[in-house]
Amino acid sequence: MSQPVGAQSGGCTPRIVSLTAMSEGINLADPSFEPTDEQLMGLSRRAFAGVAAAHSAALARLRTEIAAARDEVLRTLESQGRRNVT
């Protein structure tokens, strides 16, 4: 029988453990494991920690690519003497 997460090895006296330290004891593949709300919140925070920054970076790259493509099209139209777009 395994000890509860946060229990000391010499007994069942609970101790405060950071979520980072507890993550080593988390086995989401174990169907009998029931994470606490705190563990689930910590896992979701870590899982999605970089999403906002990645989204902003991707959006900035996309805007740069669109601006470059627009400039190229406008140059092409201008060289053909057909630039009617502002």
N, C-alpha and C positions, 0 to 999 in steps of 0.2 A: 504494500500500500504506500502510495507516495504522500509526501508531506504537503500541506497547503502552501501556496506561494506566499513568501514572506515569513514562514516559520523558521526558527533557528534550528540548526541540526541537532542540538541537544535536547529539544523538547518542542512544545507547541506554543511557546510564548511568541506572540506576534511582534513584529518589528516593522518600522517604516522603511519601505524600499522604494527607490525611485522607479519610475516607469521604464527608464532605460535599463536598469538592472533587472527588472522583472521581465523584460522582453525576451531574455534568454530562456526563461521558464515557460514562455507561452508557446503552445503547440496547437496551432489552429487546425491541424490535420487530425487531432485527437477528438473523436466525437463526444467523449465524456468531458472535455474541457469546457468550462463555462466562464468566459471572461467577465470581469466586473465592468460596470458602466465606465469607470475611470480608465480601465485598460482599453476598452473599445474607443473611447474618445481620443486617447493617446495614439492608438494605432491609426485612426483615421486622420488625425493631425499630421502624423509622420508620413502617411501614405500620400496625402495631398499637399504637402508642404511646398513643393516647387511648382504647383500647377499655375498659380497666378503669375509668377515670374515667367514661366515658359510660355504662357498665353500672350503676355505682353511682348515678349521677344519675338514670337512668331508673327504677331500682328505688325510689329515694327518692320520685320523683314518683308512681309507681304506688301505693306505700304511702299517700301523702298522699291520693290520689284515692279509694282504697278506704276509708280512715278517714272521709273526708267523705261518701261515699255511705252508709256504715253509719250515721253520725250522722243523715243525712237520713231514712233508712228508719226508724230508731228513733223519731225525732221524729214521723214520720207515723203510726206504729203507736200511739205514746203519745197523739196527738191524737184517734185513733179509739178509744182505750180498749182496745186489743188488745195491749198490750205484755206478752208473756210471755217475752221473750228477754232474757237478761242479757249 
